[in-house]
Amino acid sequence: MARELTLLGAGVGAIDHLIVRRDVAQGRLVPVVPDWELAAAPVQLFTVSRFTPARVRLFGDLLAARIGGTAVAGPSSRGR
């Protein structure tokens, strides 16, 4: 949503460079503080049951590999 609003001219957006790299390359967006970076934020993947399908585990492993972290399987504490 931040990308869309920024493209519409609603203001300056703090958006990860991976999300807007094409927009910057094509001149739709211009970096205003190029040396500044967003702080890292934790990413969590929750499932609705204790049974986690293999495709969800693989997706978690892919996320961990791509963003640098560890995938930990376990039930969420939601609903307890």
Secondary structure as UniProt FT lines:
FT   HELIX           2..7
FT   TURN            8..9
FT   HELIX           17..25
FT   TURN            26..27
FT   TURN            34..35
FT   HELIX           54..67
FT   TURN            78..79
//
